[in-house]
């Protein structure tokens, strides 16, 4: 499928914006997926291509956060493993079911998450003692959130971040950083499924991916330098935007 230069440039810009926002708080898909559909790419190709370009951004943020010491890759290997399994199961299952029945529930959960974060102004400002053993946490949430991301997707980063704060006691910056490696894992699994089915536009995905790399590097660098309050504001913005987008598509 050939696109004109203007369309490709706009898709590059959408990749940049999504990479920036997604590296900080998640929710980049609400920018890129509509952009792909807007230039006339069919839904199945848009979904697959979106996974390709987002993988560039999540990988960039993952590496940058690790370099800046916001998380230790060796300590999250269990989470990566179970996220991989969950995402594989979700990507396999989605072929047999419609995701429509999930929308109302996810909108409700995101609204709860938004107001919970809004009214808990100190949430994620300090590291606390974990309430559950890390291995058990990664088994449960790796499988659950990994499955959800492979099956449906919107809000995945937000769910990971809040779970890491509430149950593992991470601060918001560390939780945001750790979230990206799990996002990258489930992105790669879903991308593999789409690519195997021939639902990926390589040229478009790479052009958007370059934008993702630039945006994700800028966003993840900013998180490392800024205070937790900044990350909190962007997080709330991303969750609110995801709620609005899902509700708009639904109704």
C-alpha positions in Angstrom: 0.0 0.0 0.0 1.5 3.3 -1.1 1.0 6.6 0.7 1.9 10.1 -0.3 4.8 12.1 1.3 2.4 14.3 3.3 0.6 11.2 4.8 3.9 9.6 5.7 5.1 12.8 7.3 2.0 13.1 9.4 2.4 9.5 10.5 6.0 10.3 11.5 4.7 13.2 13.6 2.1 11.0 15.2 4.8 8.4 16.1 6.9 11.1 17.7 4.0 12.4 19.8 2.9 9.0 20.8 6.4 7.9 21.7 6.8 10.9 23.9 3.5 10.5 25.8 3.8 6.7 25.9 7.2 6.7 27.4 6.0 8.8 30.3 2.5 7.5 31.0 1.3 5.1 28.3 -1.7 5.8 26.0 0.3 6.5 22.8 -2.0 4.2 20.8 -4.8 6.8 21.0 -2.7 9.0 18.8 -1.2 6.5 16.3 -4.1 4.1 15.6 -6.5 6.9 14.6 -3.7 8.5 12.5 -3.2 5.2 10.6 -6.9 4.8 10.0 -7.2 8.4 8.9 -4.8 8.0 6.0 -6.9 5.1 4.7 -5.1 2.1 6.0 -7.6 -0.8 6.7 -8.2 -1.7 10.3 -6.4 -5.1 10.4 -3.3 -3.5 8.7 -3.5 -0.5 11.0 -3.5 -2.7 14.1 -0.5 -4.7 13.0 1.5 -1.7 11.8 0.6 0.1 15.1 2.3 -2.7 17.0 5.4 -2.5 14.9 5.9 1.3 15.3 5.0 1.2 19.1 7.7 -1.5 19.6 10.3 1.0 18.5 9.2 3.4 21.2 8.8 1.0 24.0 12.2 -0.5 23.3 13.9 2.9 23.3 12.2 3.9 26.5 13.1 0.5 28.1 16.8 0.9 27.2 17.0 4.6 28.3 15.3 3.9 31.6 17.7 1.1 32.3 20.7 3.2 31.5 19.5 5.9 33.8 19.1 3.4 36.7 15.4 3.7 37.1 15.0 -0.1 37.2 17.3 -3.2 37.1 16.5 -5.4 34.1 17.8 -8.5 35.9 15.1 -8.0 38.7 12.2 -8.1 36.3 12.9 -11.2 34.2 10.1 -13.1 35.9 7.7 -10.3 34.9 8.9 -10.4 31.3 8.5 -14.2 31.2 4.9 -14.2 32.5 4.0 -11.2 30.5 5.2 -13.0 27.4 3.0 -16.0 28.2 0.0 -13.8 29.0 0.4 -11.8 25.8 0.8 -14.9 23.7 -2.4 -16.4 25.1 -4.3 -13.1 24.6 -3.1 -12.7 21.0 -4.2 -16.2 20.3 -7.6 -15.9 22.0 -8.5 -12.6 20.3 -8.8 -14.4 17.0 -11.9 -16.2 18.4 -13.7 -13.4 20.3 -14.8 -9.8 19.8 -13.2 -7.3 22.2 -16.4 -5.2 22.3 -17.6 -6.8 25.5 -14.5 -5.5 27.3 -14.9 -1.9 26.4 -17.5 -0.9 29.1 -15.5 -2.7 31.8 -12.2 -1.1 30.8 -13.7 2.4 30.6 -15.1 1.9 34.1 -11.8 0.6 35.5 -9.9 3.5 33.9 -12.3 6.0 35.5 -11.8 4.4 38.9 -8.0 4.5 38.3 -8.1 8.2 37.2 -10.0 9.4 40.3 -8.1 7.2 42.6 -4.8 8.7 41.4 -6.3 12.2 41.3 -7.5 12.2 44.9 -4.4 10.4 46.3 -2.0 13.2 45.8 0.9 11.5 47.4 0.6 8.3 45.4 3.9 7.2 44.0 5.9 10.0 45.6 7.9 7.6 47.9 9.1 4.0 47.7 7.2 1.8 50.2 7.4 -1.8 51.4 5.9 -4.2 48.9 2.6 -5.8 49.9 3.1 -9.0 47.8 6.2 -11.0 47.0 7.7 -9.9 43.6 7.5 -13.4 42.1 3.9 -13.8 42.9 3.1 -10.3 41.7 4.8 -11.0 38.3 3.0 -14.3 37.9 -0.4 -12.8 38.6 -0.1 -9.5 36.8 2.2 -10.7 34.0 -0.4 -13.3 33.0 -3.4 -11.0 33.5 -2.1 -7.7 32.1 -0.1 -9.5 29.4 -3.2 -11.4 28.3 -5.2 -8.1 28.3 -2.6 -6.3 26.2 -2.5 -9.2 23.7 -6.3 -9.4 23.6 -7.3 -5.7 23.7 -4.7 -3.2 24.9 -5.9 0.3 25.8 -4.8 1.4 29.3 -2.2 -1.4 29.7 0.6 0.9 30.8 -1.7 2.6 33.3 -2.8 -0.7 34.9 0.9 -1.8 35.2 2.0 1.5 36.7 -0.7 1.6 39.4 -0.2 -2.1 40.2 3.5 -1.7 40.7 3.0 1.3 43.0 0.3 -0.2 45.1 1.6 -3.8 45.4 5.3 -3.6 44.9 5.7 -0.2 46.6 7.6 1.5 43.7 7.6 5.3 43.3 5.9 6.7 40.2 9.1 7.2 38.2 10.4 3.7 38.9 7.0 2.2 38.1 6.8 4.1 34.9 10.2 2.9 33.9 9.5 -0.8 34.7 6.2 -0.6 32.9 7.9 0.0 29.6 9.8 -3.3 29.5 6.5 -5.2 30.0 4.9 -3.1 27.3 7.7 -3.9 25.0 7.4 -7.6 25.7 3.6 -7.8 25.0 4.1 -5.5 21.9 6.7 -8.0 20.4 4.4 -10.9 21.0 1.4 -9.2 19.4 3.6 -8.0 16.5 4.8 -11.5 15.8 1.2 -12.7 15.5 0.2 -9.8 13.2 3.4 -10.2 11.1 2.8 -14.0 10.7 -0.7 -13.2 9.4 0.7 -10.6 7.0 -1.0 -7.6 8.7 2.0 -5.3 8.9 3.0 -2.4 6.6 6.8 -2.5 7.0 7.6 0.9 5.4 4.9 2.8 7.3 5.8 1.1 10.6 9.5 1.9 10.2 8.8 5.6 9.4 6.5 5.9 12.4 9.0 3.9 14.4 11.7 6.5 13.8 9.4 9.1 15.2 8.7 6.8 18.1 12.4 6.5 18.9 12.9 10.3 19.0 9.8 10.9 21.1 10.4 8.0 23.5 14.0 9.0 24.1 12.9 12.6 24.8 10.0 11.5 27.1 12.0 8.9 29.1 14.9 11.4 29.5 12.5 14.0 30.8 11.0 11.5 33.3 14.5 10.9 34.7 15.2 14.6 35.1 11.8 15.8 36.3 10.0 15.5 39.6 7.4 12.9 40.3 4.7 15.6 40.1 5.4 16.1 36.4 5.0 12.4 35.7 1.8 12.3 37.7 0.2 15.1 35.6 1.1 13.4 32.4 -0.2 10.1 33.7 -3.5 11.6 34.6 -3.7 13.3 31.2 -3.0 10.0 29.4 -5.6 8.1 31.4 -8.2 10.8 30.8 -7.5 10.8 27.1 -7.8 7.1 26.9 -11.1 7.1 28.6 -12.4 9.8 26.3 -11.2 8.0 23.2 -12.7 4.6 24.2 -16.0 6.3 25.2 -16.1 8.2 21.9 -15.5 5.1 19.9 -18.1 3.2 21.9 -20.9 5.8 21.8 
